[in-house]
Amino acid sequence: MIAFYLSLAALGAAGSALIRQLAAAQARQRAALRPVRVRADGRGSRER
């Protein structure tokens, strides 16, 4: 009976890790699609 609960806990941990990995991959994908802001360096390099 204890082996059943231990395997259930291991399965839950593996599922949690898989969900975390998928969420991280999705966040990287969203970050890649986000437009990059170009920052002026503030030394008068702006064109008029």
C-alpha positions in Angstrom: 0.0 0.0 0.0 2.9 2.4 0.8 4.4 1.6 -2.6 1.2 2.7 -4.2 1.2 6.1 -2.5 4.9 6.6 -3.2 4.4 5.9 -6.9 1.4 8.2 -6.9 3.6 10.9 -5.3 6.3 10.3 -7.9 3.8 10.5 -10.7 2.5 13.8 -9.3 6.0 15.3 -9.0 6.8 14.2 -12.6 3.5 15.8 -13.8 4.3 19.0 -12.0 7.8 19.1 -13.5 6.3 18.6 -17.0 3.7 21.3 -16.5 6.5 23.7 -15.3 8.6 22.9 -18.4 5.7 23.5 -20.7 4.9 26.8 -19.0 8.6 27.9 -19.4 8.6 26.9 -23.1 5.4 28.9 -23.6 6.9 31.9 -21.9 10.0 31.8 -24.1 7.8 31.5 -27.1 5.8 34.6 -26.1 9.0 36.5 -25.3 10.3 35.7 -28.8 7.1 37.1 -30.4 7.2 40.3 -28.3 8.6 43.3 -30.2 11.9 44.6 -29.0 12.1 48.2 -27.8 15.0 50.2 -29.1 16.3 52.4 -26.3 17.9 55.8 -27.0 21.2 56.1 -25.2 20.4 59.7 -24.2 23.6 61.3 -25.6 22.0 63.5 -28.2 22.0 60.7 -30.8 18.4 61.4 -31.8 18.0 62.6 -35.4 15.9 65.7 -36.0 
